[in-house]
Amino acid sequence: MKKYIALIIAFGFSLSVHAQNKNSERDERIKSLKIAFITENLNLSPSESEKFWPVYNQFETAEDQLRSKYHPTKPVEEMTDAEALAFLDGRIKADEQLWKLNKKYISDLKDILSPKQIAALVNIEREFKKKMLRSIQENRKGGKDGDRK
């Protein structure tokens, strides 16, 4: 009986690791597509590119960490009023930090890119997100996303 339990636990662990690897591979593929899309559409020179990507990657990492604070730790329906209030206070703090982060990011980019390029970057990122959402929707409609249809 103990062997069966150990096998079930090992199997569950291997599925978890596989799912994490699959998500990691997907995330890396999306990141690569995003880098190519931005590079192609922003027309970065080699010098600009060398300076831009470290700033961009640092911002993306910090932004992801802040955005993770937006998500409640449990469903809202299960929260007490005190927990909901604490979540909302945390969200306000995260929004303030995100605003400061964006202000610093744009300031840092001004040393690397022209104002037009920075403005274009905002639109390029928005266009990339739209393109990814359309791709996901098309894959789901076409049944290309596993057994989702």
N, C-alpha and C positions, 0 to 999 in steps of 0.2 A: 504494500500500500504506500509506503514511504517513497518507493521508487517512482510510482505513478505521480505522486504529488510533486516530486523533484522534476520529473519530465514535463509536467504541466507548467510549472514555474519557469523552467528553462525555455520551453516553447513560447510562453508569454513574453519573456524577456527578449527572445530573438525576434519576435514580431514587433516589439517596441523599438528595438534597435533598427530593424529594417525600415519601419515607418519613419524614424528620425532621419535615416540615411536618405530615404526617398524624398522627404521634405527638404533636406539639405541640398540634394542634387537639384531639385526643382528651384530652390531659392538661388542657387549658384547660376543656373541656366538663365533665370529671369534677370539676375544682376548683370550677367554678360550681355544679354540683349539690351538692357538699359544703357550700359556703358557704350555699346556700339551705336545705339540710337542717338544718344546725346553727342557723342564725338562727331557723328556724321552730320547732324543737324545744326550743331553749334559752330562748326567749322573752326575748331581749335587749331592753332599753330602748334608745332612740337613744343615750343617754349611755354606756351600757355597751358598746354595739356600737362606738362611736367609739374607745373605749379598748381593747376586747378584740381587734379584728382585727389591729392592728399587732403586738401581743404574740403572738397566735396564728400569724401569718404568719412572724414572725421565728423562732419555735420550730420550725415546720414546715420551714423552710429549713435550720436548723442540724441538725435531726433527720435530714433526708434526706442531708445531707453525712456525718454520722456513720454512718448505716446503709450507705452506699456502701462503707465500710471493711470491712463484713462479707463481701463477696464476694471469693472468691479470684481471682487474676489469671489462673489457668489451672485446668483440671480437676484435681481432687484426685489422680486416678490418675496424672497426669503429674508431680506434685510429688515433690521429694526430701523426706526426713525434715526437713532443715533448713528448707526452704521451708514445709512444713506447720507446723512449730513457729513460724516467724516469723508465719505467718498467724494461728495460734491466739493468740499473744502480742498481735498487733494487734487481734484480736477482743476480747480481755479489756480492752485499753486503751479501745477504742471503747465497750464496755459500761459501763465506769466513767465515761467522759465522758458517755454517754447518761443514766446515773443522775443525775449532777450537773446535766445540762441539765434533766431532768424536775423535779428538786428546785427549781431556780431558776424554772422555768416555773410550777409550782404556787404558789410564793411570790409571783411577779409577779401571778398571777391573783387571789390573795387580796385584792389592793388594788383589784380591779375587780369581781369576782363574789362571791357568797355561797358558803360551803362546799358547800351543796346544789347550786348551779349547777355548780361545778367537778366534783363527783362525777357529776352528770348528764351533763356534757360527755364524760366517759370512756365512759359507756354510749351516748351519742348517736353518738360516733365509731365504736364497735364495731358499732352497728346499721347505720350507713351502709356500713361495709365488708361486712357480711353482705348487705345489699341489693344492693350492687354485684356481689358474687360470684354471687348468685342471678340477677341480670340477665344476667351474662356466660354463665352455664350455660344459661339459657333461650334466649339468642340462639344459642348453639352447637347446642343440640338442635333448634331451629327452623330452622336454616340461614340465619338472618338476618345472620350474621357472615361475609359473603362466601361463599366456597365451602366453609367448614367445616360439617360436619354431624355 
